[in-house]
């Protein structure tokens, strides 16, 4: 999941070929780390980048909607029970 979200994020900015190389490099780094430390791999999840960059993502999405001609007002949702 992490690698697929990394690919999608990079492919939109850098292109598919560079994204493939970056993901392959990440796989090599993960394999090396696992081999050296004898650990199991814990997937960060497909929403990892959205979670760590939530403020920037909100700003980007609001800006994109405004560019498309929408008026945007963000309101926090109620906490789930």
N, C-alpha and C positions, 0 to 999 in steps of 0.2 A: 504494500500500500504506500509506504513512504517513497519507494523508488518510482512508482507510477506518478505520484503527485509531483515529485521532483522533475520527472521528465516533462509533464504537462506545463509546469511553471517555466522551465527553461526553454522548451520548444516555442512558446509564444514570444519570448524575448530574443532568443539566439538562433532559432531554427532547429529543425529536427536532427540534422547530422551532429551538430555540436551538443545537443541534449543527449544523444546516444552516447557520445564519448564521455560526457560528464557522468552519466549514470554508470557506465562501465567502470570508470575510475572509482566511483563510490563503492561499487561491488568489490573491487580489488582491495580497497581500504578496509571494508567490512571483513572480508575474508582474512586479511592479514591480521587484523585486530583479534578476530575470533581464534585464529590459530595460535597467536602469541599468548593470549590470556586464558585459553581453554574455557571460554564462556559460551552460553547460549545466546542466540540473537533475539532481541526484543524489538518488535516492530513499533515505530513511533506512531503509525496510523496515517491515514490519508489526509486528515485535517491538521496535521502537525504545523505546516507553514501558516495556515489560517489562524491557528491558536497563538502562535508566537508573534505574528504581525497583525493582530486584530485591528489596532488603531489605523495603521496604514491601509489595510484592506477596506475598512469603512470609508476612509477618505477617498480612496480610489473609486469605489463603487458609487459614492454620492456624486463625485465629479463626472463620472461616465453618464449617470442618469441625467444630470443637469445638461450635459452636452447634447443629449438626445431630446432635450426640451421638456423635461419633467421638473416639477418643483418637489424638493425632497425635504422632509422633516423627520428626524430620527427620534423615536420614543422608546425608552426601555420597556421590555416585556415584563409581565408579572412572573415572579418566580414560580416554577412548577411545584405542585403540592407533593 
